[in-house]
């Protein structure tokens, strides 16, 4: 294990900020960052030797790897945590706008819904699956919700033919 990896692991173990999952993810992310810094040619680093040139090199590396905006934001948060713990938080800008990292888009680029037209529906041979697809299309149900419907269940009356109306007219 390299010195930087070991020192970052010890830093994470001494500073138990956040939930167990957050601690685990941060430790793994910092280990990945240490490996990437080593691969970028920064040898002999310690946990105290983080500088702006390291942050810039990492950002350039991440941009060439075509990593999503959310992942870069998460990694920048880990870098800021590292800088804060070594009492050098001024080496990383407070906002990602400084580095040209756009805001995370949580809404997506539109609906991810898929529709099934009548010709594709005719190709489905299983009646339960066909009914599931029709329910999804008609009511906007999710796949799991539509599969839970059973086409044999009738609600409010026993199965069988329609009962004849009774009364004075019949």
C-alpha positions as CSV (number, residue, x, y, z in Angstrom):
1,X,0.0,0.0,0.0
2,X,1.3,3.4,-0.9
3,X,2.0,6.0,1.8
4,X,-0.8,8.4,0.5
5,X,-3.4,5.6,0.4
6,X,-2.4,4.5,3.9
7,X,-2.5,8.1,5.3
8,X,-5.9,8.8,3.8
9,X,-7.2,5.6,5.2
10,X,-6.0,6.6,8.6
11,X,-7.4,10.1,8.2
12,X,-10.8,8.5,7.4
13,X,-10.6,6.2,10.4
14,X,-9.7,9.1,12.8
15,X,-12.5,11.3,11.5
16,X,-15.8,9.5,11.6
17,X,-18.1,12.0,9.9
18,X,-21.4,10.8,8.5
19,X,-23.1,7.5,8.3
20,X,-21.3,4.2,7.9
21,X,-22.1,4.2,4.2
22,X,-20.8,7.7,3.8
23,X,-17.6,6.8,5.6
24,X,-17.1,3.7,3.5
25,X,-17.8,5.6,0.3
26,X,-15.5,8.5,1.2
27,X,-12.6,6.1,2.1
28,X,-13.0,4.2,-1.2
29,X,-13.2,7.5,-3.2
30,X,-10.1,8.9,-1.5
31,X,-8.3,5.7,-2.2
32,X,-9.2,5.9,-5.8
33,X,-8.1,9.6,-5.9
34,X,-4.8,8.6,-4.4
35,X,-4.3,5.9,-7.0
36,X,-5.2,8.4,-9.8
37,X,-2.7,10.9,-8.4
38,X,0.0,8.3,-8.4
39,X,-0.9,7.3,-12.0
40,X,-0.8,11.0,-13.0
41,X,2.8,11.1,-11.9
42,X,2.5,12.6,-8.4
43,X,4.8,10.4,-6.4
44,X,5.8,10.6,-2.8
45,X,2.7,12.5,-1.7
46,X,1.5,12.6,1.8
47,X,-1.9,13.5,3.1
48,X,-0.6,17.0,4.0
49,X,0.7,17.7,0.5
50,X,-2.5,18.4,-1.3
51,X,-2.2,21.4,-3.6
52,X,-4.3,23.2,-6.2
53,X,-2.2,21.6,-9.0
54,X,-3.3,18.2,-7.8
55,X,-7.0,19.2,-7.9
56,X,-6.6,20.6,-11.5
57,X,-4.8,17.5,-12.6
58,X,-7.6,15.3,-11.2
59,X,-10.3,17.4,-12.8
60,X,-8.6,17.2,-16.2
61,X,-8.2,13.4,-15.8
62,X,-11.9,13.0,-14.9
63,X,-13.0,15.1,-17.9
64,X,-11.0,12.9,-20.3
65,X,-12.6,9.8,-18.7
66,X,-16.1,11.3,-19.5
67,X,-17.3,10.9,-15.9
68,X,-20.8,12.1,-15.1
69,X,-21.4,15.5,-13.4
70,X,-22.8,13.8,-10.3
71,X,-19.7,11.6,-9.9
72,X,-17.4,14.6,-10.2
73,X,-19.4,16.5,-7.7
74,X,-19.1,13.6,-5.2
75,X,-15.4,13.4,-5.8
76,X,-15.0,17.1,-5.3
77,X,-16.9,16.8,-2.0
78,X,-14.4,14.1,-0.9
79,X,-11.5,16.3,-1.9
80,X,-13.0,19.2,0.1
81,X,-13.4,17.0,3.1
82,X,-9.7,15.9,2.8
83,X,-8.6,19.6,2.6
84,X,-10.7,20.5,5.6
85,X,-9.3,17.7,7.7
86,X,-5.7,18.8,7.0
87,X,-6.7,22.4,7.7
88,X,-6.0,23.6,4.1
89,X,-9.6,24.2,2.9
90,X,-8.5,27.3,0.9
91,X,-6.7,25.2,-1.7
92,X,-10.0,24.1,-3.2
93,X,-12.6,26.6,-4.4
94,X,-15.8,26.6,-2.4
95,X,-18.0,26.2,-5.5
96,X,-17.8,23.9,-8.5
97,X,-18.6,26.8,-10.8
98,X,-15.0,28.0,-10.3
99,X,-13.8,24.8,-12.1
100,X,-16.5,24.8,-14.7
101,X,-18.4,21.9,-13.3
102,X,-22.1,22.3,-14.1
103,X,-24.9,21.8,-11.6
104,X,-26.3,18.3,-11.3
105,X,-29.5,17.7,-13.3
106,X,-31.8,15.6,-11.1
107,X,-34.8,15.8,-13.3
108,X,-33.3,14.2,-16.3
109,X,-33.9,15.1,-19.9
110,X,-37.5,14.2,-20.0
111,X,-39.7,11.1,-19.5
112,X,-38.0,7.7,-19.6
113,X,-41.4,6.0,-20.2
114,X,-41.6,3.5,-23.0
115,X,-44.8,2.8,-24.9
116,X,-45.9,-0.3,-26.6
117,X,-48.0,0.1,-29.7
118,X,-50.7,-2.4,-30.9
119,X,-48.4,-4.2,-33.4
120,X,-45.8,-4.9,-30.7
121,X,-48.6,-5.9,-28.2
122,X,-50.0,-8.5,-30.7
123,X,-46.6,-10.2,-30.7
124,X,-46.8,-11.0,-27.0
125,X,-48.2,-14.5,-26.6
126,X,-48.5,-14.7,-22.8
127,X,-51.9,-13.3,-21.8
128,X,-50.7,-12.3,-18.4
129,X,-47.8,-10.3,-19.8
130,X,-50.0,-8.8,-22.4
131,X,-52.5,-7.7,-19.7
132,X,-49.6,-6.3,-17.7
133,X,-48.4,-4.2,-20.7
134,X,-51.9,-3.0,-21.3
135,X,-52.3,-1.9,-17.7
136,X,-49.0,-0.1,-17.9
137,X,-50.1,1.7,-21.0
138,X,-53.6,2.5,-19.9
139,X,-53.0,3.6,-16.3
140,X,-49.3,4.6,-16.2
141,X,-48.4,1.8,-13.9
142,X,-44.9,0.5,-13.3
143,X,-44.0,-2.9,-14.4
144,X,-44.0,-4.4,-10.9
145,X,-47.4,-2.9,-10.1
146,X,-49.0,-4.1,-13.3
147,X,-47.6,-7.6,-12.9
148,X,-49.3,-7.9,-9.5
149,X,-52.7,-7.7,-11.0
150,X,-54.3,-11.0,-11.7
151,X,-56.8,-11.0,-14.6
152,X,-58.9,-13.7,-13.0
153,X,-59.8,-11.6,-9.9
154,X,-63.2,-9.9,-10.0
155,X,-63.9,-7.2,-7.5
156,X,-67.2,-6.9,-5.7
157,X,-69.1,-9.9,-7.1
158,X,-68.5,-13.6,-7.5
159,X,-67.1,-14.8,-10.8
160,X,-69.6,-16.0,-13.4
161,X,-72.3,-14.5,-15.7
162,X,-73.8,-11.2,-15.0
163,X,-76.7,-11.5,-12.6
164,X,-80.2,-10.8,-14.0
165,X,-81.8,-7.7,-12.6
166,X,-84.7,-8.4,-10.4
167,X,-87.5,-6.1,-9.5
168,X,-90.9,-5.1,-10.8
169,X,-89.7,-4.8,-14.4
170,X,-88.5,-8.3,-14.8
